[in-house]
């Protein structure tokens, strides 16, 4: 790194520190006084007809098997997540779990199965994040399971120096099966900071998101000011990996429609990018979907623009009706429930605080549904309709990272990377 670059980075650090201090000491109290604070008031919605399943904890991703109504979950422990979550720069390998697991949950009888991995013996275990479960195109009862595995790095350098040595593991199982059969580990320089994944129905290829361009280092934090260092990658287990689209922003959840269209969520600014697959497996941006801001009153300071997003988005999922569901994390939120007359103080950056202390710090959660706009305002260019379908202050659903809707059975499944329980709601 040259002298000029180091000087520029040092100046940027100082400016960010000054801006943060000014916000906390002056800007935020002033907005509270004026009643225009960039702090979102949580409005509970659809959180009454719900069931908690505390036996399943810290499950970052949920995938629905539509034919049976059974869900698959990529799970860990809250204690491990607070030490080892590379996407949040938590890189204490001494506290990392290497015994994460995939579980199934059948809502018809509340039965939980923890799938075994009898032939998976890489010596480094599983530290799970994103996941996809795809029925085989030739034998639909056979399922391909794609898992993001944040392995602890090998060698002399620590994880804090080099980051996670992440890879993608490909397994097979069957409907109702109790074991995962491992058949491929995919590791490649293009797999930098993998977050989520969508797999093919032949077990041979997948798209994945890198939520950042480097594993460790200062520039990881520049996404909050718009730096585009994320990417979407493509891998074939025989031909290797490549970048399908580079210079994206905070790419997180990814979902695929039956026609091959891909959707990618932004975990810093919110919003969804729509991508079209090309014949060479690169991707082209065709549209974007905004998901709103925190407040409805007019902006007072442009400085707050990047802070004041209503929701940052995590994992995405398409339901059987073709509607896109997104896990909405409220990063700046108020737990005071002013609509209920309480006066508790607002909390900031609740999602991060929840992850650092999942047992005692709650994080508000929401589930959004995105569909084609068929209303009168579609004529004026509003192509998509974004609806909040669920919201909770964190007492029931805390730290959401995955929201999946079974439109046939009218059930919404939600979980989070460090959440204490699976939540199932009738909606």
C-alpha positions in Angstrom: 0.0 0.0 0.0 1.5 3.4 -1.0 2.0 6.4 1.2 -0.8 8.3 -0.6 -3.3 5.4 -0.1 -2.4 5.1 3.6 -2.8 8.8 4.1 -6.2 8.8 2.4 -7.4 5.9 4.5 -6.2 7.6 7.7 -8.1 10.8 6.8 -11.2 8.7 6.0 -11.0 7.0 9.4 -10.7 10.4 11.2 -13.7 11.8 9.2 -15.8 8.8 10.0 -15.0 9.0 13.6 -15.8 12.7 13.7 -19.1 12.1 11.9 -20.0 9.2 14.3 -19.2 11.3 17.3 -21.2 14.3 16.0 -24.2 12.0 15.2 -24.2 10.4 18.7 -23.6 13.6 20.7 -25.4 16.3 18.7 -27.4 15.1 15.7 -29.3 12.3 17.3 -30.4 14.2 20.4 -31.5 17.1 18.3 -33.7 14.9 16.1 -35.2 13.4 19.2 -36.1 16.8 20.4 -37.6 17.7 17.1 -39.5 14.4 16.8 -37.7 13.5 13.6 -35.2 10.9 14.8 -33.8 8.4 12.4 -34.8 5.7 14.7 -37.5 3.3 13.5 -40.5 2.5 15.7 -41.3 -1.2 15.6 -44.9 -1.8 14.8 -45.9 -5.4 15.7 -47.6 -7.2 12.8 -48.8 -10.9 12.4 -46.9 -12.0 15.5 -49.9 -13.5 17.4 -50.6 -16.8 15.7 -47.1 -18.0 16.0 -45.2 -20.9 17.5 -41.6 -20.9 18.8 -39.4 -23.9 18.4 -36.5 -23.4 20.9 -34.9 -26.7 20.1 -33.6 -25.2 16.9 -31.1 -22.4 17.6 -28.8 -20.1 15.5 -30.1 -21.3 12.1 -28.9 -18.7 9.5 -30.7 -20.1 6.6 -34.1 -21.8 5.9 -35.1 -23.6 2.7 -38.6 -25.0 2.1 -39.1 -28.3 0.4 -42.4 -27.4 -1.2 -43.8 -30.9 -2.0 -43.7 -32.0 1.7 -43.8 -28.7 3.5 -40.7 -29.7 5.5 -38.0 -27.0 6.0 -34.3 -27.5 6.1 -32.2 -25.3 8.4 -28.4 -24.6 8.6 -27.8 -24.4 12.3 -25.1 -23.7 14.9 -25.2 -22.3 18.5 -25.6 -18.7 19.6 -22.4 -19.0 21.7 -20.4 -20.0 18.6 -21.9 -17.3 16.4 -20.8 -14.5 18.8 -17.2 -15.7 18.3 -17.1 -17.0 14.8 -19.2 -15.2 12.2 -16.9 -14.0 9.4 -19.4 -11.9 7.6 -19.6 -9.7 10.8 -15.8 -9.7 11.3 -16.1 -12.0 14.3 -13.0 -14.2 13.8 -12.2 -15.7 17.2 -11.5 -19.2 16.0 -11.1 -20.5 19.6 -14.8 -20.1 20.0 -15.9 -21.4 16.7 -18.1 -24.4 16.3 -17.0 -27.1 13.9 -20.1 -29.2 14.6 -22.8 -27.2 12.9 -25.5 -29.2 11.3 -28.4 -29.3 8.9 -31.8 -30.0 10.5 -35.3 -30.6 9.2 -38.5 -29.5 10.8 -41.9 -30.9 9.8 -44.7 -28.4 10.8 -47.4 -31.0 10.5 -46.1 -32.9 13.5 -43.4 -30.6 14.9 -40.8 -33.4 14.3 -37.1 -32.3 14.2 -34.4 -34.4 12.5 -30.7 -33.5 12.9 -29.1 -34.9 9.7 -25.9 -36.8 10.1 -22.8 -36.6 7.8 -21.3 -40.1 8.0 -18.8 -39.8 5.2 -17.8 -36.1 5.7 -14.3 -36.4 7.2 -12.4 -33.3 6.1 -10.9 -32.9 9.6 -12.2 -29.3 9.9 -15.9 -29.8 10.5 -18.8 -27.6 9.5 -19.3 -23.9 10.3 -22.4 -23.2 8.4 -23.9 -20.0 6.9 -25.9 -20.0 3.6 -27.6 -23.0 2.1 -29.7 -24.3 -0.7 -31.7 -27.6 -1.1 -32.7 -28.5 -4.6 -34.7 -31.5 -5.8 -32.9 -33.5 -8.6 -34.3 -32.9 -12.1 -34.1 -36.6 -12.9 -35.1 -38.1 -9.5 -37.2 -35.5 -7.6 -37.0 -37.5 -4.4 -33.3 -37.0 -4.4 -32.1 -33.7 -3.0 -28.8 -31.8 -3.5 -27.7 -29.7 -0.5 -25.3 -26.9 -1.0 -23.7 -25.4 2.1 -21.4 -22.4 2.7 -18.7 -23.7 5.2 -16.6 -21.0 6.9 -13.6 -23.2 7.8 -11.0 -22.1 10.3 -7.8 -21.3 8.3 -4.9 -23.7 8.3 -1.3 -22.7 8.7 0.7 -20.3 11.0 -1.5 -17.2 10.6 -4.6 -16.7 12.7 -8.1 -16.1 11.4 -7.9 -12.4 12.5 -5.0 -12.1 10.0 -6.3 -14.0 7.0 -10.0 -14.5 7.6 -12.0 -17.6 7.2 -11.0 -20.3 4.7 -14.5 -20.6 3.3 -15.6 -23.3 0.8 -18.8 -24.7 -0.5 -19.8 -28.3 0.4 -22.1 -30.3 -1.8 -24.1 -33.2 -0.3 -27.0 -35.5 -1.4 -29.9 -36.7 0.6 -33.5 -37.9 0.0 -36.9 -36.9 1.0 -37.3 -37.9 4.7 -33.6 -38.9 4.8 -31.7 -38.7 8.0 -28.2 -38.4 6.6 -26.2 -36.2 4.2 -23.8 -37.9 1.8 -20.9 -35.7 0.9 -19.5 -35.8 -2.6 -17.7 -32.5 -3.3 -15.8 -29.6 -1.6 -15.5 -26.6 -3.8 -12.7 -24.1 -3.0 -11.5 -21.4 -5.3 -9.9 -17.9 -5.2 -13.3 -16.5 -6.4 -14.9 -17.9 -3.2 -13.8 -15.0 -1.0 -16.5 -14.2 1.5 -19.4 -16.5 0.5 -22.7 -15.6 2.1 -25.6 -17.4 0.4 -26.0 -19.8 -2.5 -28.4 -21.1 -5.1 -27.7 -24.6 -6.5 -28.5 -26.3 -9.8 -30.8 -29.3 -9.9 -28.1 -31.6 -11.2 -25.7 -31.1 -8.3 -23.0 -29.8 -10.6 -23.1 -26.0 -10.3 -24.2 -23.0 -8.2 -24.2 -19.2 -8.0 -23.1 -17.6 -4.7 -22.7 -14.2 -3.2 -19.5 -12.7 -1.8 -20.6 -10.1 0.7 -17.2 -8.4 0.5 -14.2 -8.2 -1.7 -11.6 -9.1 1.0 -11.6 -11.4 4.0 -10.0 -9.0 6.5 -8.8 -5.4 6.4 -10.1 -1.8 6.8 -11.8 -1.6 3.4 -14.3 -4.2 4.5 -16.0 -1.3 6.4 -16.3 1.0 3.4 -19.6 -0.5 2.3 -21.4 1.8 4.7 -20.3 4.7 2.5 -21.2 3.0 -0.8 -18.0 1.2 -1.7 -18.9 -1.7 -4.1 -16.6 -4.6 -3.3 -19.0 -7.5 -3.2 -19.7 -9.9 -6.1 -21.7 -12.8 -7.4 -19.8 -15.9 -8.4 -20.5 -19.0 -10.4 -18.9 -22.5 -9.9 -19.1 -25.7 -11.8 -17.7 -28.6 -9.8 -15.6 -29.8 -12.8 -14.8 -26.5 -14.5 -14.0 -24.3 -11.5 -15.3 -20.9 -10.5 -15.4 -17.4 -11.8 -17.0 -14.0 -11.0 -20.4 -13.7 -12.7 -20.9 -10.1 -11.6 -18.4 -7.8 -9.8 -18.5 -4.5 -8.0 -21.9 -5.1 -6.3 -22.9 -3.6 -3.0 -23.0 -5.8 0.2 -24.5 -8.7 -1.7 -26.1 -11.1 0.8 -29.1 -13.4 0.1 -29.6 -14.8 -3.3 -32.7 -16.5 -4.8 -33.5 -18.0 -8.2 -36.8 -18.0 -10.1 -37.8 -21.0 -12.3 -37.0 -18.9 -15.4 -33.4 -18.4 -14.2 -33.8 -14.9 -13.0 -31.7 -14.2 -9.9 -32.4 -11.8 -7.0 -29.8 -10.5 -4.7 -30.4 -8.5 -1.5 -28.3 -5.7 -0.1 -27.4 -6.2 3.6 -26.2 -2.6 4.1 -28.5 -0.3 2.1 -31.5 -2.6 1.6 -33.1 -3.2 -1.8 -33.0 -6.1 -4.2 -31.1 -6.3 -7.5 -32.6 -8.4 -10.3 -30.1 -10.3 -12.5 -30.4 -12.1 -15.8 -28.2 -15.1 -16.5 -26.3 -15.1 -19.8 -25.2 -18.2 -21.8 -21.7 -18.0 -20.4 -23.1 -17.9 -16.8 -22.2 -14.2 -16.3 -25.0 -12.0 -15.0 -26.5 -8.7 -16.2 -28.4 -6.3 -14.0 -31.9 -5.8 -15.4 -33.7 -3.9 -12.6 -33.7 -3.0 -8.9 -36.3 -2.9 -6.1 -36.2 -0.3 -3.3 -37.4 -1.4 0.1 -37.9 2.0 1.8 -36.5 4.2 4.5 -36.9 4.3 8.2 -39.0 7.4 8.5 -41.9 9.0 6.8 -41.3 12.6 7.8 -39.0 14.8 5.6 -35.3 14.4 5.9 -33.6 17.0 8.0 -29.9 16.3 7.2 -28.6 14.5 4.0 -25.9 13.1 6.3 -28.5 10.7 7.7 -29.4 9.3 4.3 -27.1 6.3 4.4 -28.1 5.6 8.0 -31.8 5.9 7.5 -32.8 2.8 5.6 -36.0 1.1 6.8 -34.6 -2.4 6.5 -31.3 -3.9 5.5 -32.0 -7.3 3.8 -30.6 -10.7 4.4 -31.7 -13.9 2.8 -34.3 -14.1 0.1 -36.8 -16.8 -0.9 -39.4 -17.2 -3.6 -42.7 -18.8 -2.7 -44.8 -21.1 -4.9 -46.8 -18.2 -6.2 -43.7 -16.4 -7.4 -43.6 -13.8 -4.7 -40.2 -12.8 -3.2 -39.8 -12.8 0.6 -37.0 -11.1 2.4 -35.7 -11.1 5.9 -35.7 -7.5 7.0 -33.2 -6.5 9.7 -33.8 -3.1 11.5 -30.3 -1.8 12.2 -31.4 1.5 13.8 -34.6 0.9 15.7 -36.7 1.8 18.7 -37.9 -0.8 21.0 -39.9 1.7 23.0 -43.2 0.8 21.1 -44.5 4.4 21.4 -47.7 3.1 19.9 -48.1 1.2 23.2 -47.2 4.2 25.4 -43.9 2.9 26.6 -41.0 5.3 27.1 -38.0 3.0 26.9 -34.9 4.4 25.1 -34.1 3.6 21.5 -31.3 1.2 20.7 -29.0 1.5 17.7 -27.2 -1.1 15.6 -29.4 -3.7 17.3 -28.6 -6.5 14.8 -24.8 -6.2 15.6 -25.4 -6.0 19.3 -27.7 -9.1 19.2 -25.0 -11.1 17.5 -22.4 -10.1 20.0 -24.7 -11.0 22.9 -27.5 -13.1 21.5 -28.7 -14.4 24.9 -29.6 -11.0 26.3 -29.8 -8.5 23.5 -32.8 -8.5 21.2 -33.0 -7.3 17.6 -36.2 -6.3 15.8 -37.2 -8.4 12.9 -39.5 -8.2 9.8 -40.5 -10.2 6.8 -41.2 -8.4 3.6 -43.1 -9.6 0.6 -42.2 -8.3 -2.9 -44.5 -8.8 -5.8 -45.3 -7.4 -9.2 -47.4 -4.3 -8.8 -50.8 -4.7 -10.4 -52.3 -1.6 -8.8 -53.2 1.8 -10.4 -49.8 3.2 -9.5 -48.1 0.6 -11.8 -49.1 2.9 -14.6 -46.8 5.6 -13.1 -43.7 3.3 -13.1 -44.0 1.5 -9.7 -43.2 -2.0 -11.0 -43.0 -3.7 -7.6 -45.1 -3.7 -4.5 -43.2 -4.1 -1.2 -45.3 -5.1 1.8 -44.4 -5.7 5.4 -46.0 -9.0 6.3 -44.5 -9.6 9.8 -42.7 -7.5 12.4 -41.6 -8.1 15.9 -39.6 -6.1 18.4 -37.4 -9.1 19.2 -39.4 -10.8 22.0 -40.6 -13.5 19.6 -38.3 -13.2 16.5 -34.9 -11.7 17.2 -32.1 -11.2 14.8 -33.9 -12.5 11.7 -31.7 -13.6 8.7 -34.2 -15.9 6.9 -37.9 -15.7 6.1 -39.6 -18.4 4.0 -43.3 -18.6 3.2 -45.2 -21.7 2.3 -48.0 -20.2 0.2 -49.8 -23.5 -0.1 -50.0 -24.1 3.6 -50.0 -20.4 4.7 -47.1 -20.7 7.0 -44.2 -18.3 7.5 -40.9 -19.7 8.8 -38.3 -17.4 10.3 -34.9 -17.8 12.0 -31.7 -15.9 12.5 -27.9 -16.5 12.6 -27.9 -16.3 16.4 -31.6 -16.4 17.2 -32.7 -18.5 20.1 -35.6 -20.2 18.3 -37.3 -21.0 15.1 -40.6 -19.1 14.7 -43.5 -20.4 12.7 -46.5 -18.2 12.0 -49.9 -18.7 10.4 -50.4 -15.9 7.9 
